[in-house]
Amino acid sequence: MKKDQKYLIFFTYMIASFTNVDAADLSYTIPEEMRPGSIVGNIPKDLGLGVGEFFKRKARIDIGENDHHFCDLDLKTGNFIIKKRIDREELCGEKMSCVLRFELVLESPLELHRISLLIQDINDNSPHFPEDLVKLEIHESAVRGTRYRVNEAHDSDVGQNTVREYSLEKNEHFVLSVQDDTDGSKKIELILDKELDREKEQDLNFALFAIDGGNLRKSGSVTIKVTVLDANDNAPVFNQTFYKASLPENAQIDTVVAAVKATDADEGVNGEVIYEFSRITEKAKKVFSLNGKTGEIRLIGTLDFETDPKYEMRIYAKDGYGLSSDSKLMIDVTDVNDNAPII
Ligand SMILES: *[C@@H]1O[C@H](CO)[C@@H](O)[C@H](O)[C@H]1NC(C)=O
């Protein structure tokens, strides 16, 4: 520090003590969002001065470092009034203490009075979640107790008026867990309480609410949309326990003998059904073909009632991941008078 700077500071200090800088600081506490024109306090009264003297000494407010003209002096009454709406959140954000400072100047003798205005938070903001919709894709094989994290809600208010609790819309499958995280945030999790079953429910929708404190509690919500993903847990099911067909021994090659059908409740590749012969004699294999996709059984060889009046085979249906079930197909070959009578 230079020498002349030191003197300057000393000199300023001397003036300050003569002019009674801290003689009578005034401090007021008001809630944010007061209507313009509202009275914060009466300055001459609070300073113990007559209104006449107050104005004779050319009282005025210096707005100082805050460039927003939030408050002013009413020149008739000496009331300190709100000029502009004060939004605590805009002014101070997450700071717990929000103070506006003003300086009151009086002349002859020169007097400065500091006025501080403590702005209290009112519950004017609702909690809100970072997104409107949380999409969860959960495999139906997920076990009870599995946890799914959801982002916490925020509220621009502070203290009591910020988010206090969470609640989950009643639903059959999930319960809520809210824990304090190490960094001061909340850990919000949905816990699977009852296992999912895609064949019963493919989508679940329910709301998660965040509720703040304060007098008139406000809440915000987010929709949780759970899509239940298929775990291949269903084997194909044949529409009949067995199939019967009959055809004349002189039936044409390529005749459709029968068609089997199995369906699978699973989705996608888990639900695609492929048919195959499971138990079939070598002889029958030469006579019948099975279309793996359609389940159609066609004649590909010649029949003879006299040697083989009946065929029996098993067909199985399997899905993309190998779950299978089977069914029986019985084919009767009917006699056609193809042998000349033996006399
Ligand atoms: C089973 O499926 C086959 C092939 O599509 C069809 O011909 C038959 O009528 C079905 N049976 C029943 C009981 O629906």
The ligand as an SDF file (V2000), in Angstrom:
LIG
                    3D

 14 14  0  0  0  0  0  0  0  0999 V2000
  -55.6320  -75.2980  -35.1500 C   0  0  0  0  0  0  0  0  0  0  0  0
  -54.8750  -74.7130  -36.2080 O   0  0  0  0  0  0  0  0  0  0  0  0
  -55.0690  -75.3570  -37.4820 C   0  0  0  0  0  0  0  0  0  0  0  0
  -54.0990  -74.7320  -38.4500 C   0  0  0  0  0  0  0  0  0  0  0  0
  -54.2360  -73.3670  -38.5530 O   0  0  0  0  0  0  0  0  0  0  0  0
  -56.5110  -75.2160  -37.9150 C   0  0  0  0  0  0  0  0  0  0  0  0
  -56.7090  -75.8780  -39.1450 O   0  0  0  0  0  0  0  0  0  0  0  0
  -57.4160  -75.8140  -36.8420 C   0  0  0  0  0  0  0  0  0  0  0  0
  -58.7620  -75.6350  -37.1640 O   0  0  0  0  0  0  0  0  0  0  0  0
  -57.1140  -75.2000  -35.5000 C   0  0  0  0  0  0  0  0  0  0  0  0
  -57.8710  -75.8820  -34.4700 N   0  0  0  0  0  0  0  0  0  0  0  0
  -58.6130  -75.2690  -33.6040 C   0  0  0  0  0  0  0  0  0  0  0  0
  -59.3030  -76.1110  -32.5540 C   0  0  0  0  0  0  0  0  0  0  0  0
  -58.7610  -74.0610  -33.6450 O   0  0  0  0  0  0  0  0  0  0  0  0
  1  2  1  0
  1 10  1  0
  2  3  1  0
  3  4  1  0
  3  6  1  0
  4  5  1  0
  6  7  1  0
  6  8  1  0
  8  9  1  0
  8 10  1  0
 10 11  1  0
 11 12  1  0
 12 13  1  0
 12 14  2  0
M  END
$$$$
